[in-house]
Structures are given as structure tokens and as C-alpha cells.
Amino acid sequence: MIRSELIQKIADDNPHLYQRDVERIVNTVFEEVTGAMAQGNRVELRGFGAFSVKKRDARVGRNPRTGETVHVEEKHVPFFKTGKLLRDRLNGK
């Protein structure tokens, strides 16, 4: 599902809301999650999962095409851990 499909589904399920308002709500939720993660905070949605930021240390990598070594700088990457309710639902429990 992509963002526009999510917005359309929510708008269809809530006919009393205008689509532009649903779009604003969805965008606000995503912006808040992104902003919190950019500050290094953890975002937990009970039953769904938790978003966090993990740090990857600098390392020496290898260019697969040429085989030469390449220095890869330290970076922060998003990480998602599923919640128990979501895992159970995916596994048919």
C-alpha cells in the first residue's frame, strides 16, 4: 500500500471527512514520526511496532565491481521492530 492508497482508504471509511483533511492528517502523522526519529527518539505504536534509529559505525568496504577498498562513513539508519499484535496477526493467531 502506498500513501495515496492509505489516504483513499481512510477517506472511503470516513465519508464525513474531506479527502484534503485526511491527506493533511496522514502527512502530519508521517512528519511527526520522521521528526522524532531525526532527533534520535523512538516512536512506538502499540500493537503495530516501534520505529527507532540505529547507528552504523564507520568501516572499510569493498567496491564489488573493481574490488578496491572504500571507506564507508558512520551513518544512522531507520529500524522497525514489529509489535506482538502485528506478529500474531501475520502468523494467523
Buried (B, 14 or more C-beta within 10 A) or exposed (E): EEEEEBBBEBBEEEEEEEEEEBBEBBEEEEEEBEEBBEEEEEBEEEEEBBBBBEEEEEEEEEEEEEEEEEEEEEEEEEEEEBBEEBEEEEEEE
